[in-house]
Amino acid sequence: MKIVDYQKTDVALVSYAYAGAEVYRVRKMTDKLKKGDHVEWNSSGGKTEGVIEEKITKPTDFKGHHFDASKDDPEYRVKSDKSGKDAIHKPESLKKKD
């Protein structure tokens, strides 16, 4: 099985793509996110930046909301640089900063 990087972040989840007789596992670029990465995301007040504090890989309740995270579909707890508050986001909503 070949691993292919997938860079579009507006698609929620892509697990397999078929090309001819070969099967390619499509890995979103967001699979490379890890604790300590500096990221940005859109919020109601515009773009926000922060740091990934935790990769969540199991269903979690946080601040009165339920998140259906799993190993195959993780979510990330991030801390805002500006406010210092934590939030949980899907990987496709996060963009890694250089």
N, C-alpha and C positions, 0 to 999 in steps of 0.2 A: 504494500500500500504506500502510495506517495503522499507526502504532506505538502500542501499548497497554501501559501499565505493568502488571506482574503482581506482586502483593505477597506471595503465599503462598510461604514458603520451604521447606515440607515436600514439595514436588513437585520431583523431581530435574531434569527438563528439559522445557520446553514450547517448541516451536518455532513452530507455526502453529495458529491457531484459525479456524474457519470460521463466519461469521455471514451467512446468506442467500447472496447472490451475491458479497459482498465478502470478501476475504482480509485478515486482520489478522495482522501479525507481533506475537507476544506477547513482550515484553521483560521478563525478570525484573528486579526492583528491584536485584538483586545485580549486574546488568550495569553499574551505576553505580559499583562499587567501583574504587578506584585507589590507586596507591602513595601512602603517607602517611596514608591513612584510618585512623582509630582504630576498631577493631572488637572484638566479643566473640564467644566461642564456648563451647560446652560441652566440658569435658574430664573425665577420670576424677575429678579433684579438685573439680569444680564449674565455675562460670562463670570464664572466663579472658578477660582483655583484652590487647590488643596493637595493633601497627601493621602495616599491609600494607607489606612491603618490596619485593615483586615480583609482577607478574602473569605467570603461566606459560602460554604458548600453544603449547607443543610437548611431546612425551613427554619425561619427565625422570626420572632416578634421583636419589634424595635419601635419605641416611641408611639405605641398604640397602633402600629401597622404590622401586617403579616407579609413576609417575603418568602416566596416559594423557591429559594435557592437550592441548587443541587451541585454535585460534582460536575455534571455535564452542562449545567447552566448556572454558573456562580454569579454572585452579586458582590459588590465591594462597599465596605464602610470607609468613608472618606471624611477627613477633617478639613474644614474650610480655613484657608490662611487668614481670611479677613475677620470672620466672626468667631472662629475657634469651635464652632458647632459641628457635630457629627451628623452624617446622613448616609443612607444606603442607596446605591445606584447600580443599575444594570451596566455591564461593560460597554455596550454599544453607545451609552450616553457619555462615556468618559473618553477624553482624548489625552494621550500621554504628551507631556511637555518635554522639550529637550533640556 
